[in-house]
Amino acid sequence: MAAGANEVGVELLLSGEYEAVFCAVRPPGHHAERDRAMGFCIFNNVAVAAVKALSMGVERVFIVDFDAHHGNGTEHIFYNTPRVFYFSTHQYPFYPGTGSEKENNDHILNVPMREGSGDAEFKSVYSGIFREAVRKFKPQIILVSAGYDLHRDDPLTSLEVTDDGVEFIVREIVNAGRELSVPLLFTLEGGYNLNALRRCSRRTLEVLTESI
Ligand SMILES: [Zn+2]
């Protein structure tokens, strides 16, 4: 159902019925590889969404992944697919071990973040290198692996991003989409402090609603 929600979300966006979709799904997906479940993830939901968009005629899909963990599955699935750009910020070194800058190519852009990185570091990345990457790639749809485990209250990770920091990231993503007039699909990834997850999901919805 999580993977299917992502497919339906893409259909709704490409039909022009909606400008933005938020898939409030469990389980998450970005660790799942093409042929195997991994790290709480069964199917790679955002990859399913990307493939759906490509199959419906979209030429360039941009995936942005701000989950605290690297989306190894998403990177591997599209490693040789230049029509899909994968941008990820994640705590590094950390689970699952992938996500170094050495893995980058012309459509894979890992920005590893040190343990303890907070709002200032994330703001600089999302207002800078992220926005430049979207402008250069000119996607026709933006998919977001929205993992709220980057929050400082998350029990599994060691990043120090606050509610305001999360909102800043979401605004940069929404503005990147607005600049190119492309639809946005957010899909839930991690987030293990339920209060932080609730607050940050809500802020995301508020930003999305404002932008319409
Ligand atoms: Zn995560």
Boltz pocket constraint, residues with backbone or C-beta under 6 A from the ligand:
constraints:
  - pocket:
      binder: B
      contacts: [[A, 67], [A, 68], [A, 69], [A, 147], [A, 149], [A, 189], [A, 190], [A, 191]]
      max_distance: 6.0
